[in-house]
Amino acid sequence: MTAGVRFAGSENCLPIGTRLADFEITGVLGEGGFGIVYVAFDHSLQRSVAIKEYIPGPLASRAPDDSVTVRAERHQETFELGLKSFINEARFLAQFDHPSLVKVYRFWEQNQTAYTAMQYYEGRTIKDIVANSPGLVTEEWCLKVLRQILGALDMLYTMQLLHRDVSPDNIIVQDNGDAVLLDFGSARQVIGDMTRGLTVILKPGYAPVEQYAGDASLPQGPYTDIYALAAVMYFAIFKEAPPTSIARMIRDPMAPLASRGLEDYSEDFLFALDTALAVPAQERPQTIDSFRALLGIVDAGAPRPRPAGATQRIATVERAQQALKAGTPAPAATATHDGKRAPAPRWMWGMLGGGVLLAGLFMYAVGGGDPVMAVAANQVKPAAAAVEQAELPAPAPMTAQAEQQPPPPDLEAQAWDKIKDASVTSTDAVAAFLSAHPDGRFAAHARKRMAELSKPALPEPRPVEAKPVLSSYNVRIKPWGTVYVDGKERGVSPPMKKLSLTAGRHEVRVSNPGFPDHVSRITVRPGASGTITHDFAAGSKQTH
């Protein structure tokens, strides 16, 4: 996947020289809790590749015959579900060929587990760059990484798939400066979902609050990955992850980036990151395009729009020079930068008395001189026509007529006038304005407008309904466990410390994959309070 220090690895790693299909392992690139990444040589195609092996440490280990065995029978189902997810992710990624998305060559099953062969990238993760080469991190560097990774995420969203694992160790910046987004960690997600170990599957500082919820009450969307990507930029700038989103919900200790006096970063850039790092999901940019607009960048596959008027002039000059060489009038540009109809052909302008404008364009094309003679020198005219032209009075000086031309319209001001009224503006209109005028006078105002418009409308007020009287129970679980009330999951403790219960009889179940479940039944009185405690290690539980 990426170049790095090759080492022998732990006892779980396959020995150097091991053959896997057509590949021979030559080193170990990295080892995590849910897999090992090797560097290998492809003997059939004579190239180096990266190979990822599925071997979740908490569930499985290496056998003497190099196969992967599950540690306990109760982990078998979870292991197999993670294995299927690992294979499905490889199958999905193999369909894509995006320069900023890891390229999968093939995948297969062997040794009672699965493997994925991927492109071997010469580069370093953002985590490694920040640790060893922090001087590389600038606003320009950050914007390049953002532009490329947003392009990869945008492609994933066309398939209705979220990444959910964006972090500094999951983005490689190659030696040529191009960034690549690595695998999804979907097997880790599935195993975490099965064991309810949120502390295992989530990366503190990069996971927004909706990932901690894990249910429909806080849905996930593009804004989930946008938060994580902005957190990666925070890490690149400050060399540390931002505070966890859960901690920020209670009392946010993180001051806005735009207020920290970061002289090397523009106000617009910091404002965009602050918006993307908002704790409530509805306050972040809701789409990739809206985040791009805040950052003032465009899709990696699209050319950056030129300033107003530049497209017309370049097309006119180039074609005029070609026309002078060919001896034919130059055709007008077929389209302008704002999608309006193209101007009429030049011969029509001549018929309408616009000869001065035509002559001025040709003077600009050839860098000065007599525009009429420049055209006539390349045309064969009848003698009578030449005599008639000689008898015509001399034209007025070009400079005098040019001064009489009206000033060019201010296209940016006209476009801003159309969208500055918030009551009639849509996000699409503001995004189109920023695409046409990314560095214009009103760009900063437009980005702030985009942030305001990205917030969803407040829901209609609902009639106030009488709420049942709830009783508050303290929850103290050691080391941790998932709490179920009447069969429904209520949360993981810790961090959950409080539980609200309605009056009546309830069944409380506390689950930890490393221990047997513990079940108790309690009777809750209206307005009463109590405590639910359980220590898995001690095997005692109290509810009162």
FENNOR-V448036 format. One record per backbone hydrogen bond with DSSP energy under -0.5 kcal/mol. CO is the residue of the C=O (numbers start at 1). NH is the residue of the N-H. Records with the same first field share a line. If there is no record, write none. Layout:
CO = NH  NH
//
This chain:
1 = 121
7 = 28
10 = 13
15 = 18
18 = 20  25
20 = 23
22 = 43
23 = 20
24 = 41
25 = 17
27 = 39
28 = 7
30 = 37
33 = 57  58
34 = 55
35 = 32
36 = 38  53
37 = 29  30
38 = 51
39 = 26  27
40 = 42  49
41 = 24  43
42 = 46  47
47 = 42
48 = 120
49 = 40
50 = 118
51 = 38
52 = 116
53 = 36  55
55 = 57
56 = 59  60
59 = 71
61 = 69
63 = 66
67 = 63  69
69 = 61
72 = 75
73 = 76
75 = 79
76 = 80
77 = 81
78 = 82
79 = 83
80 = 84
81 = 85
82 = 86
83 = 87
84 = 88
85 = 89
86 = 90
87 = 91
88 = 92
89 = 93
90 = 94
92 = 95
93 = 96
98 = 101
100 = 181
102 = 104
103 = 105  119
106 = 117
108 = 115
110 = 113
111 = 68
113 = 110
114 = 54
115 = 108
116 = 52  118
117 = 105  106
118 = 50
119 = 121
121 = 3  123
122 = 175
124 = 173
125 = 129
126 = 130
127 = 131
128 = 132
129 = 133
133 = 136
134 = 137
136 = 138
138 = 142
139 = 143
140 = 144
141 = 145
142 = 146
143 = 147
144 = 148
145 = 149
146 = 150
147 = 151  300
148 = 152
149 = 153
150 = 154
151 = 155
152 = 156
153 = 157
154 = 158
155 = 159
156 = 159  161
157 = 160
167 = 170
168 = 126  127  171
170 = 182
171 = 126
172 = 174  180
173 = 124
174 = 177
178 = 174
180 = 172
181 = 102
185 = 189
186 = 190
187 = 191
188 = 192
189 = 193
190 = 194
191 = 195
192 = 196  197
196 = 198
197 = 200  201
198 = 202
202 = 204
203 = 206  207
206 = 208
207 = 245
208 = 211  212
209 = 212  213
210 = 214
215 = 218
216 = 219
221 = 224  225
222 = 226
223 = 227
224 = 228
225 = 229
226 = 230
227 = 231
228 = 232
229 = 233
230 = 234
231 = 235
232 = 236
233 = 237
234 = 238
235 = 239
244 = 248
245 = 249
246 = 249  250
247 = 250  251
253 = 255
256 = 259
257 = 260
261 = 263
262 = 265
266 = 270
267 = 271
268 = 272
269 = 273
270 = 274
271 = 275
272 = 276
273 = 277
275 = 278
280 = 283
281 = 284
282 = 456
287 = 291
288 = 292
289 = 293
290 = 294
291 = 295
292 = 296  297
299 = 302
307 = 310  311
309 = 313
310 = 314
311 = 315
312 = 316
313 = 317
314 = 318
315 = 319
316 = 320
317 = 321
318 = 322
319 = 323
320 = 324
321 = 325
322 = 326
323 = 327  328
334 = 342
336 = 339
340 = 336
345 = 348  349
346 = 350
347 = 351
348 = 352
349 = 354
350 = 353
354 = 358
355 = 359
356 = 360
357 = 361
358 = 362
359 = 363
360 = 364
361 = 365
362 = 366
363 = 367  368
369 = 371
370 = 374
371 = 375
372 = 376
373 = 377
375 = 378
376 = 379
379 = 381
382 = 386
383 = 387
384 = 388
385 = 389
386 = 390
387 = 391
388 = 392
389 = 392
397 = 401
398 = 402
399 = 403
400 = 404
401 = 404
402 = 405
409 = 411
410 = 414
411 = 415
412 = 416
413 = 417
414 = 418
415 = 419
416 = 419  420
420 = 422
421 = 424
422 = 425
426 = 430
427 = 431
428 = 432
429 = 433
430 = 434
431 = 435
432 = 436
433 = 437
437 = 440
440 = 443
442 = 446
443 = 447
444 = 448
445 = 449
446 = 450
447 = 451
448 = 452
449 = 453
450 = 454
451 = 455
452 = 455
469 = 503
471 = 473  501
472 = 530
473 = 499
474 = 532
476 = 534
478 = 536
481 = 493
482 = 511
483 = 490  491
484 = 486  509
485 = 488
488 = 485
491 = 483
492 = 496
493 = 481
497 = 475
499 = 473
501 = 471
504 = 524
506 = 508  522
507 = 486  509
508 = 520
509 = 484
510 = 518
511 = 482
512 = 515
515 = 512
518 = 510
520 = 508
522 = 506  524
524 = 504
525 = 528
528 = 472
530 = 474
531 = 533  544
532 = 476
533 = 542
534 = 478  536
535 = 539  540
540 = 535
542 = 533
//
